[in-house]
Amino acid sequence: MNLVEVPNIEWHIAHACNLTCYGCGHFSNHAHKGVVKYKELEVWYKSWHNKILPLNINILGGEPLLNKDIYNILDLTRKYWNNPKTTIALVTNGFLLYKYPDLPKYLKNNNIELHLSKHSNDKEYVEKFQSAIDIANNWRDEYDIFFKIFYSTEEWYEIYKGYGNNMMPFEDNDHEESWNNCSTGQDCFQILDNKIYKCSPLAYLQLQKEIYTLSEKWNHYLQYKPLESTATQEEVQEFFNRKAESYCSMCPKNPKLITHKNPMVPRSKYERENIKVINVQR
């Protein structure tokens, strides 16, 4: 069977996050909880590894290191996605690296990269992030793992308005331009619940619906149909060939950069500030 080559695909192994980054494209700043269990991931892997050939896989969240089964998950991921053309990366904010002293061994044994994502230039945040960099540098020197920093501070865009129940889509009514200027990445495919979604906002909007009372303006986007694991290879190919769709209108056609404050602000304070300041017309 010919596998459909996919430039990039990713999935959460934890929906929860230990940071509160405003405007998160995965909605991880909205108090989601829980992790994806090993056995559930294995179902996903079994369903898709004989259908698609990802060139890049990102294991993330939320914050993936909130999943304490991380070692076994790394082993499992490389077991199923073992094509030499496939690069796998663990993408983390790094604040929990110190809890996993054996992590570099598993990264090395499975040829998995470590990517640290920097979310703010706030002084307090930068000081703590430097501690994560120091750990990663030591691991790189001792274990010869591949490590790099992804500077989210330079390409973090506002893709929805408001917070929680008051969250709203942009609806600039120009899905072609929203696609052309897509700030989440035109190849930001996501696996969630064994289905593949076009992008992270469409995938994790489902989680938002579970805990918030969303405006009816989200109804169209909640009706999005992801790719089912029962799809034929022709249907899989057609899915990954799609470009602009009406669902792209949930994001702005001219996205604006966000300058983060300190994403280490406690969630209770973060929520009070955002719910008070942001009062979008429903």
C-alpha positions in Angstrom: 0.0 0.0 0.0 1.3 3.4 -0.9 1.5 5.7 2.1 0.3 9.3 1.7 3.2 11.6 2.5 2.4 14.3 5.0 4.8 17.3 5.6 3.8 17.7 9.3 1.5 16.2 11.8 1.2 16.5 15.6 -0.9 15.5 18.6 -1.4 16.2 22.3 -0.3 13.7 24.8 -1.6 16.2 27.5 -4.4 18.7 27.1 -3.4 20.5 30.3 -0.7 23.1 30.5 1.4 24.7 33.2 1.5 28.1 31.5 -1.2 30.6 30.6 -0.2 32.0 27.2 -2.9 34.3 25.9 -4.3 33.4 22.5 -3.0 29.8 22.5 -3.9 28.1 19.2 -4.5 24.9 21.1 -6.7 26.6 23.7 -4.4 25.3 26.4 -4.8 28.6 28.2 -8.4 27.7 28.9 -8.0 25.4 31.8 -8.2 22.1 30.0 -7.2 19.0 31.9 -6.1 15.4 31.4 -3.6 13.4 29.4 -3.9 11.0 26.5 -3.2 7.6 27.7 -0.7 5.1 26.3 -3.3 2.6 25.1 -5.3 5.4 23.4 -2.2 6.6 21.6 -1.5 3.1 20.4 -5.0 2.9 18.9 -4.2 6.1 16.9 -0.8 4.8 15.8 -2.2 1.5 14.7 -4.9 3.3 12.7 -2.7 5.7 10.8 0.8 4.3 10.5 -0.1 2.2 7.5 -2.0 5.1 5.8 0.3 8.1 6.1 4.0 8.8 6.1 4.7 12.0 8.1 8.0 13.7 7.4 7.7 15.6 10.7 5.9 14.6 13.9 5.5 16.8 16.9 4.6 15.3 20.3 3.1 18.2 22.3 0.2 19.6 24.3 -0.7 21.5 26.4 2.5 20.6 28.1 3.5 17.0 27.1 5.6 16.5 30.2 2.5 16.6 32.3 2.0 13.1 31.0 4.1 10.9 33.4 4.1 8.0 30.9 6.4 10.1 28.6 9.2 7.5 28.5 6.9 4.7 27.2 5.2 7.1 24.8 8.5 8.0 23.2 9.3 4.3 22.7 5.8 3.6 21.3 5.9 6.6 18.9 9.2 5.5 17.3 8.0 1.9 17.2 5.1 2.8 14.9 6.7 5.7 13.1 10.0 4.2 12.3 10.5 5.2 8.7 13.9 6.9 8.3 12.2 9.8 6.5 10.2 10.7 9.7 11.7 13.2 12.1 10.0 13.1 15.6 10.3 16.0 18.1 9.1 16.4 21.6 7.9 20.0 21.9 7.8 21.4 25.5 8.1 24.7 27.4 10.9 23.0 29.3 9.8 23.9 32.8 9.4 20.2 33.9 12.5 18.8 32.3 14.1 18.5 35.8 11.5 15.9 36.7 12.7 13.5 34.0 16.4 12.8 34.4 16.2 9.8 32.1 14.5 11.7 29.3 17.6 12.2 27.2 18.2 8.4 27.2 14.8 7.9 25.6 15.3 10.7 23.2 18.6 9.4 22.1 17.5 5.7 21.9 14.5 6.7 19.7 16.3 9.4 17.7 13.8 12.0 18.9 14.6 15.7 18.9 14.0 18.0 21.9 12.4 21.4 21.0 11.9 24.1 23.7 9.3 26.7 23.0 9.9 30.2 24.3 6.7 32.1 25.0 7.6 35.4 26.5 10.4 38.0 27.1 9.2 38.8 30.6 12.1 38.9 33.0 10.8 36.4 35.5 9.8 34.0 32.7 13.2 34.3 30.9 15.1 33.5 34.1 13.1 30.3 34.6 13.3 29.4 30.9 17.1 29.7 31.1 17.1 26.9 33.6 15.4 24.7 31.0 17.9 25.7 28.4 20.8 24.8 30.8 19.3 21.3 31.3 18.8 20.8 27.6 22.4 22.0 26.8 23.8 19.6 29.4 21.8 16.7 27.9 22.9 17.7 24.4 26.6 17.6 25.4 26.3 14.4 27.4 23.9 12.3 25.2 24.4 14.0 21.8 20.7 14.6 21.4 19.4 17.2 18.9 18.1 20.3 20.7 16.7 23.6 19.5 14.7 26.5 20.7 11.5 27.5 18.9 10.9 31.3 19.5 7.1 31.5 19.8 7.6 35.1 20.9 8.3 36.0 17.3 5.4 34.3 15.6 2.5 34.1 18.0 -0.7 35.6 16.5 -4.2 36.4 17.6 -6.5 33.8 16.0 -9.6 34.3 18.0 -11.1 37.0 20.1 -12.0 36.8 23.8 -11.8 34.1 26.4 -13.9 31.2 27.7 -17.6 31.7 27.2 -16.9 35.0 25.5 -14.5 33.6 22.9 -15.4 34.5 19.3 -14.2 33.7 15.8 -12.9 36.5 13.6 -15.1 35.8 10.6 -13.5 38.3 8.3 -15.4 36.4 5.6 -12.4 35.8 3.4 -11.4 32.2 4.0 -8.9 32.3 1.0 -7.0 35.1 2.7 -7.2 33.5 6.1 -5.7 30.4 4.5 -3.0 32.3 2.7 -2.0 34.1 5.9 -2.6 31.1 8.2 -0.8 31.8 11.5 -1.1 28.2 12.8 0.6 26.7 9.8 -0.9 25.4 6.6 0.5 21.9 7.4 -0.5 21.9 11.1 -2.5 18.7 10.9 -3.7 17.2 14.3 -4.7 13.8 15.5 -7.4 13.9 18.1 -9.6 11.0 19.2 -8.2 8.9 16.3 -9.3 11.5 13.7 -7.2 13.9 11.7 -8.0 17.6 11.7 -6.9 20.4 9.4 -5.4 22.5 12.1 -5.2 22.9 15.9 -8.0 25.4 16.3 -10.5 23.1 14.5 -9.3 20.1 16.5 -9.3 21.6 20.0 -12.4 23.7 19.5 -14.1 20.4 20.4 -12.5 20.6 23.8 -13.7 24.1 24.3 -17.3 23.1 23.6 -17.1 20.5 26.4 -16.4 23.1 29.1 -17.7 26.4 27.8 -21.0 27.7 26.5 -19.8 29.0 23.1 -21.6 31.5 21.0 -23.7 30.2 18.1 -21.2 31.8 15.8 -19.0 28.8 16.4 -21.6 26.3 15.2 -20.3 26.2 11.6 -16.8 25.4 12.8 -18.0 22.8 15.3 -19.6 21.0 12.3 -16.2 20.4 10.7 -15.8 16.8 9.6 -12.3 15.4 10.4 -10.7 12.6 8.5 -11.9 9.2 9.9 -9.5 6.3 10.4 -11.7 4.2 8.1 -11.0 6.5 5.1 -9.7 5.0 1.9 -6.3 6.0 0.6 -7.9 8.2 -2.1 -9.9 10.0 0.6 -6.8 10.4 2.7 -4.9 11.9 -0.3 -7.8 14.2 -1.0 -7.9 15.4 2.6 -4.3 16.4 2.7 -4.5 18.1 -0.7 -7.2 20.5 0.5 -6.3 24.1 0.8 -8.6 27.0 1.7 -12.0 25.9 3.2 -14.9 27.9 4.7 -13.7 26.8 8.1 -10.6 28.9 7.7 -12.8 31.9 8.3 -12.7 31.4 12.0 -9.2 32.9 11.9 -8.3 36.4 10.8 -7.3 37.2 7.3 -4.6 39.6 8.6 -3.4 38.1 11.9 -1.7 40.3 14.4 1.3 39.4 16.5 0.7 39.0 20.2 3.3 40.2 22.8 3.0 38.0 25.8 3.1 39.1 29.3 4.3 36.7 31.9 2.6 33.3 31.0 3.6 32.1 34.5 0.7 34.1 36.0 -1.4 31.8 38.2 -4.5 30.6 36.3 -6.9 32.1 38.8 -5.5 35.6 38.3 -5.1 35.0 34.5 -8.8 34.1 34.2 -10.0 37.0 36.3 -8.0 39.5 34.2 -9.2 38.1 30.9 -12.8 37.6 31.7 -13.0 41.1 33.2 -11.1 42.9 30.3 -12.5 40.9 27.4 -16.3 41.3 26.9 -17.0 40.4 23.3 -20.4 40.8 21.8 -22.0 37.4 21.5 
